[in-house]
Amino acid sequence: MKKKDLVRVFVKGGVLSTGDFLKIINTAQKLGSEHIHLGSRQDILFPVKEQYKDNLDETFEQIQTEYQINEFTHQNILSSYVALDIMPHRVWLVPHVFHYILDSIQVKSPYRINIVDPLQSMVPLFTGNINFIATKQDNYWYLYLRFKTTNNEPIAYSKIIYGYELHKVVTLISEMKVEENQLSAEDIFEAIDQLDLTKQNVVEELQYPKAYFPYYEGLNREPGGTYWLGLYWRNNKFSINILRDICQRCLDTNVGRVSLTPWKAFIIQGIRAEHIIGWEKLMGKSGMNLRHSSLELNWHLPVMHEECLQLKNSLVRALDQQDISTSGLTFSIKPNDDIHLFTSVVIEFDEAQNINDRLYNILYSTDFNPNAGEYQTYVAGATREVLPALLIELSHLYYEQLEELPVKKNTKTSDSKGKQSVKHQCSSCMTIYDETYGDDAADIAEGTHFEDLPESYLCPTCGDRKSSYQRL
């Protein structure tokens, strides 16, 4: 069965209720499937032995969810909702803002739409045709277009747009048939200028997030004292029987939502501390490994491509045997032009009929930052046997180009007896840096003076730079 034969369920923004997730997997099993797949656009896919459209229509109408089979006429909306409380985020970008924006987009767009916080690095910024990136200003968004007519380069709109009006932009562009009519970014921007929108001038240019990739599996602590659980299957075949038990556990413990990642995994948030033992028992009973090597988690592969999966597994084993670190790097295996790149390293191969005759190219993104969108060839025409060695060389190149900013030595005494504590406040979100306490999460020791902080220091709440702080 090929990908086009799968039932494709659109999970808008990658977030759905536990009850709806349970209905989807029950429907998949009722139609003969034993597992589901997760797509890189935060969608759900599953094979069915016979296509009972009436059953599909009934299920997805009940949960108000779009689906398709045997066609690809519109795209799922991708968002960084899944990264909330897992990675840094804009202080104003809270769940209800995501929900309002996602719910307001009603058009079935043929284009990929991204709604992303740039402070996190789990969800890529520019894999959409229409990319909305959160600014520092409360509920205002950058707009970047990326079409074939823009040479697949992200082109920025000159204004920032109010979040609750993004749906107007989506509706306009979705009706324009951009690539069919060979419209340029300027053509689209001129049309947007005619819309009745709340806009502002760009105060600060978009800063790409650092190429830090989170370990997104297992039980992890959330800021509020609850826990989140990340689940990953090596072969992207998620057993329906196990998923049903997981959903039931969520319902029994009042966990209301599931979030899908672009890395073909899903995350359950809001697990209370008193329920952790029960979750561990469930995982043990199901035989689930919650601690895959980080080497395995940072790969992007097309759905249902057995050769790509085999190649990935062999490369992971080879790198693991050599004790090679790939922390900070992400990888794609690209068998054709259908896969949209969002990793720092790409392995693409030709279409040789005999797999044993196949040759591979290795590419890497500028500064190893996948959001740069530009790839350079490292090696062309390599055989499969030498790929591990080449990836090891490339990982060394990555670590060599990393630069550590010098930290000024603290020559002042930290004796604060009889002295008032010196504090600085972030002008963007009002977070206070108190020299008495430092910043333990950023490895800043107690008593460190603000002027001695490295220039790379970022506000722990909103991610703004040191220069945005003012002394109180």
C-alpha positions in Angstrom: 0.0 0.0 0.0 1.3 3.5 -0.9 0.9 6.7 1.0 -1.9 7.9 -1.3 -4.0 4.9 -0.4 -4.0 5.7 3.3 -6.8 7.5 5.1 -5.4 10.9 6.0 -6.9 12.6 9.1 -6.3 16.4 9.5 -5.4 17.3 13.0 -5.5 21.1 12.9 -2.4 22.5 14.5 -1.4 19.0 15.8 -3.6 19.2 18.8 -6.7 17.1 19.5 -8.7 15.9 22.5 -8.0 12.5 24.0 -11.6 11.4 23.3 -11.3 12.3 19.6 -8.0 10.5 19.3 -9.7 7.4 20.8 -12.5 7.6 18.2 -10.0 7.9 15.4 -8.0 4.8 16.4 -11.2 2.8 17.1 -12.4 3.7 13.5 -9.1 2.6 12.1 -9.3 -0.7 13.8 -13.0 -1.2 12.9 -11.9 -0.8 9.2 -9.2 -3.5 9.5 -6.1 -1.6 10.5 -3.8 -2.7 13.4 -1.8 0.5 13.6 -1.7 4.1 12.6 1.1 6.3 11.2 1.9 9.9 12.1 2.9 12.4 9.3 5.4 15.2 9.4 2.5 17.7 9.0 1.1 16.6 12.4 -1.6 14.5 10.7 -2.7 10.9 11.2 -2.6 8.2 8.5 -3.8 4.6 8.6 -4.4 1.8 6.0 -7.8 0.1 5.7 -8.5 -3.2 4.0 -11.7 -1.9 2.5 -12.7 1.8 2.3 -16.1 2.2 4.0 -16.7 5.8 3.3 -19.9 5.9 5.2 -18.2 4.8 8.4 -15.4 7.4 7.9 -17.9 10.2 7.2 -19.9 9.3 10.3 -16.9 9.2 12.6 -15.2 12.4 11.4 -18.5 14.3 11.3 -19.0 13.5 15.0 -15.6 14.9 16.0 -15.7 17.7 13.4 -12.5 16.6 11.8 -11.5 16.7 8.1 -10.1 13.6 6.4 -9.2 12.5 2.9 -8.5 9.3 1.1 -7.1 8.7 -2.4 -6.5 12.5 -2.9 -4.4 15.4 -1.6 -6.5 18.5 -2.3 -5.7 20.4 0.9 -3.1 20.5 3.6 -3.0 20.1 7.4 -2.2 23.2 9.4 1.0 22.8 11.4 1.7 24.6 14.7 4.2 24.7 17.6 1.4 24.1 20.2 3.1 20.8 21.0 6.2 22.7 22.3 4.3 24.7 24.9 5.8 24.1 28.4 8.5 21.9 26.8 10.6 24.6 25.3 10.9 28.4 25.7 8.0 30.4 24.2 6.7 33.9 23.8 5.1 34.9 27.1 1.9 35.9 25.4 1.5 32.8 23.2 -0.7 30.7 25.5 -3.1 27.8 24.5 -6.2 30.0 24.1 -4.4 32.1 21.5 -3.4 29.1 19.5 -7.0 27.7 19.7 -8.6 30.9 18.6 -6.3 31.3 15.6 -6.7 27.6 14.6 -10.5 27.7 15.0 -10.8 30.8 13.0 -9.2 29.2 9.9 -12.1 27.5 8.2 -11.0 27.4 4.6 -9.7 24.1 3.2 -6.4 25.5 1.9 -4.4 23.7 -0.8 -1.3 25.2 0.8 0.8 24.3 3.8 0.2 26.7 6.7 2.6 27.0 9.7 1.8 28.9 12.9 5.0 28.8 14.9 6.8 30.3 17.9 10.4 31.1 16.9 11.8 30.6 20.5 11.3 26.8 20.2 13.2 24.5 17.9 11.0 21.4 17.8 8.7 22.6 15.1 10.3 24.1 11.9 9.6 27.7 10.9 9.4 27.6 7.1 8.1 24.3 5.9 4.8 25.9 5.0 3.8 27.9 1.9 2.2 30.4 4.3 4.3 30.9 7.5 3.1 32.9 10.5 5.9 33.5 13.0 5.2 35.0 16.5 6.8 38.4 17.2 7.6 39.8 20.6 4.6 42.1 20.4 1.4 40.7 21.9 -0.4 38.5 19.3 1.3 40.0 16.3 2.9 37.8 13.7 5.4 37.9 10.9 4.3 36.6 7.5 6.7 34.6 5.3 5.7 33.2 1.9 7.5 30.2 0.4 6.3 29.0 -3.0 8.0 27.6 -6.1 7.4 31.0 -7.6 9.7 32.4 -4.8 12.3 29.8 -5.6 11.3 28.1 -2.3 12.9 31.0 -0.4 10.9 32.5 2.5 10.0 36.1 1.6 8.9 38.4 4.4 5.9 40.7 4.3 6.7 44.3 5.3 4.2 44.5 8.2 3.3 42.3 11.2 -0.3 41.1 11.4 -2.7 40.8 14.3 -3.2 37.2 15.2 -7.0 37.1 15.3 -7.0 38.2 11.6 -4.6 35.7 10.2 -7.6 33.7 8.8 -8.3 36.6 6.4 -4.8 36.2 4.9 -5.1 32.4 4.7 -8.5 32.7 2.9 -7.2 35.3 0.4 -4.1 33.3 -0.5 -5.9 30.0 -0.7 -8.2 31.4 -3.4 -5.4 32.9 -5.5 -4.0 29.7 -7.1 -0.5 31.1 -6.7 1.6 28.6 -8.6 -1.0 27.9 -11.3 -1.1 31.7 -12.1 2.6 32.2 -11.5 2.0 34.9 -8.9 5.1 36.4 -7.2 5.4 37.3 -3.5 4.9 40.9 -4.5 1.6 40.1 -6.2 0.3 38.4 -3.0 1.5 41.2 -0.8 -0.3 43.8 -2.9 -3.5 41.8 -2.5 -2.9 41.6 1.3 -2.4 45.4 1.4 -6.0 45.7 0.2 -7.4 43.7 3.1 -8.9 45.3 6.1 -6.3 44.2 8.6 -4.8 45.4 11.9 -1.1 45.8 11.1 2.0 47.3 12.6 5.5 48.1 11.4 8.2 45.6 12.0 10.1 46.7 15.1 12.7 43.9 15.1 13.8 41.4 12.4 13.1 37.8 13.0 15.9 35.9 14.8 16.2 32.2 14.0 16.2 29.9 17.0 19.4 28.2 17.9 19.8 24.7 16.4 19.0 23.0 19.7 16.9 19.9 19.3 15.1 18.7 22.4 14.9 15.1 23.6 11.2 14.6 23.3 10.6 11.1 24.7 9.8 9.7 28.1 8.4 11.4 31.3 9.6 15.0 31.8 8.8 17.7 34.3 6.7 20.7 33.3 7.1 24.2 34.8 3.8 23.9 36.8 4.9 20.7 38.6 3.0 18.4 36.2 4.7 16.0 33.7 4.6 15.4 30.0 5.1 12.1 28.3 6.7 11.8 24.8 6.0 8.6 22.8 7.9 7.4 19.8 7.8 4.2 17.7 10.9 3.3 15.8 9.0 2.1 12.7 6.2 4.7 12.9 3.6 2.0 13.3 1.7 2.9 16.4 -0.2 -0.2 17.7 -3.9 0.6 18.1 -4.3 -1.8 21.0 -1.6 0.1 23.0 -2.9 3.5 21.9 -6.4 2.6 23.2 -4.9 1.8 26.6 -3.0 5.1 26.6 -6.2 7.0 25.7 -8.2 5.3 28.4 -5.5 6.1 30.9 -5.7 9.8 29.8 -9.5 9.8 30.3 -9.2 8.1 33.7 -6.7 10.7 34.9 -8.4 13.8 33.4 -5.7 14.4 30.8 -7.6 16.1 28.0 -5.4 16.5 25.0 -2.7 14.9 22.8 -0.3 16.8 20.7 1.4 15.5 17.6 5.0 16.4 16.6 6.4 16.8 13.1 8.9 14.0 14.1 6.2 11.3 13.9 5.7 11.1 17.6 3.1 12.4 20.1 3.2 14.1 23.5 0.7 13.9 26.4 0.8 16.9 28.7 -0.6 17.7 32.2 0.2 14.3 33.9 -0.1 14.8 37.7 2.7 13.5 39.9 0.4 11.0 41.7 -0.4 9.3 38.4 3.2 8.7 37.3 3.5 5.2 38.7 0.4 4.1 36.8 1.8 5.5 33.6 5.1 3.6 34.2 3.1 0.4 34.8 1.2 0.9 31.6 4.4 1.5 29.6 6.0 -1.6 31.1 3.0 -3.8 30.5 2.9 -2.6 26.9 6.6 -3.4 26.4 7.3 0.2 25.4 10.8 1.6 25.4 10.8 5.2 26.7 14.5 5.9 26.3 15.5 5.5 22.7 18.9 6.9 21.9 18.9 10.5 20.9 20.5 9.3 17.7 17.2 7.8 16.7 14.9 10.7 17.5 16.2 13.4 15.3 15.5 11.8 11.9 12.8 12.8 9.4 11.7 10.1 6.9 8.8 9.8 4.5 5.8 7.7 5.6 5.8 4.0 4.6 9.2 4.0 2.8 10.8 0.8 3.8 14.1 1.5 2.2 14.5 4.8 4.0 13.7 3.1 7.3 16.3 0.4 6.7 18.9 2.9 5.8 18.2 5.0 8.9 18.4 2.0 11.1 21.7 0.9 9.7 23.2 4.4 10.0 22.0 4.8 13.6 23.5 1.4 14.5 26.8 2.4 12.9 27.0 5.7 14.6 26.0 4.2 17.9 28.8 1.6 17.7 31.3 4.4 17.1 30.0 6.3 20.2 29.4 9.3 18.0 27.4 12.3 19.3 24.9 14.0 17.0 23.5 16.3 19.6 22.4 19.5 17.8 22.1 17.9 14.4 18.9 16.6 12.7 18.8 14.3 9.6 16.5 13.7 6.6 16.5 10.9 4.2 15.2 12.2 0.9 14.3 9.6 -1.8 12.5 12.1 -4.1 11.2 15.7 -4.3 8.0 15.0 -2.3 9.7 15.4 1.1 10.1 18.9 2.4 13.4 19.5 4.1 13.6 20.9 7.7 16.7 19.3 9.1 20.4 20.3 9.2 21.7 17.2 7.3 20.1 15.6 4.3 20.9 12.2 2.7 19.3 12.1 -0.8 19.6 9.2 -3.2 19.1 8.6 -6.9 16.4 6.4 -8.5 18.6 3.5 -9.5 16.4 0.4 -10.0 18.9 -1.8 -8.1 19.3 -0.7 -4.5 22.9 -2.1 -4.5 23.8 0.4 -7.3 22.3 3.4 -5.6 24.5 6.4 -4.9 23.9 9.1 -2.2 24.5 12.8 -1.8 25.0 14.4 1.6 23.9 18.0 2.1 24.0 20.3 5.1 22.2 23.6 5.8 23.9 26.9 6.2 25.5 27.2 9.7 23.8 23.8 10.3 20.6 25.7 11.0 17.6 24.0 9.3 15.6 27.3 9.3 18.2 28.9 7.0 16.6 26.8 4.1 19.8 26.8 2.1 21.7 23.5 1.6 25.3 22.9 0.5 26.6 19.7 -0.9 29.1 18.0 1.3 29.6 14.8 -0.8 28.0 13.7 -4.0 27.8 10.2 -5.4 28.8 8.3 -2.3 28.2 4.6 -1.8 26.1 3.3 1.1 29.2 1.7 2.8 30.9 5.0 3.3 27.9 7.0 4.6 28.6 6.4 8.3 32.2 7.7 8.0 31.0 10.7 6.0 28.4 11.5 8.7 31.0 11.3 11.4 33.2 13.7 9.5 30.3 16.1 9.0 29.4 15.9 12.8 33.0 16.9 13.5 32.7 19.8 11.2 29.5 20.9 13.0 31.2 20.9 16.4 34.3 22.7 15.1 32.2 25.6 13.8 30.4 26.1 17.1 31.6 29.3 18.9 31.5 29.9 22.6 31.1 33.5 23.6 33.7 34.6 26.2 32.3 35.2 29.7 33.8 38.0 31.7 35.3 37.0 35.0 33.5 38.3 38.0 36.1 40.3 39.8 33.6 41.9 42.2 32.8 40.5 45.6 29.4 39.0 46.1 29.1 40.1 49.7 25.8 41.8 49.8 25.5 42.3 53.5 24.1 45.7 54.2 23.6 46.3 50.5 20.4 46.5 48.5 20.1 43.7 45.9 20.7 45.0 42.4 17.9 44.0 39.9 17.3 44.4 36.2 14.0 43.9 34.5 13.3 42.6 30.9 11.4 45.4 29.1 9.5 42.8 27.0 7.9 40.6 29.7 8.9 42.2 33.0 11.0 39.2 34.2 13.5 40.3 36.9 17.1 39.3 37.1 18.2 39.5 40.7 22.0 39.5 41.1 21.6 37.9 44.6 20.2 34.7 43.1 21.7 34.6 39.6 19.9 32.3 37.1 20.4 28.6 38.0 18.6 27.4 34.9 21.2 29.2 32.7 24.2 28.2 34.9 24.6 31.8 36.2 25.9 31.6 39.7 24.6 33.5 42.7 26.1 36.9 43.1 26.9 37.3 39.4 26.6 41.0 38.4 24.4 41.8 35.5 27.2 43.5 33.5 29.2 40.2 33.9 26.5 38.2 32.2 27.6 36.9 28.7 26.2 38.8 25.7 24.4 35.6 24.7 22.3 35.6 27.9 18.5 35.4 27.1 15.5 36.2 29.2 14.3 32.8 30.6 10.6 33.8 30.1 10.4 35.4 26.6 13.9 34.7 25.2 14.7 38.4 24.6 18.3 39.6 24.7 20.3 41.0 27.5 20.2 44.4 26.0 16.4 44.6 26.6 16.9 44.6 30.4 16.8 47.8 32.4 18.1 48.4 35.9 15.5 48.9 38.6 
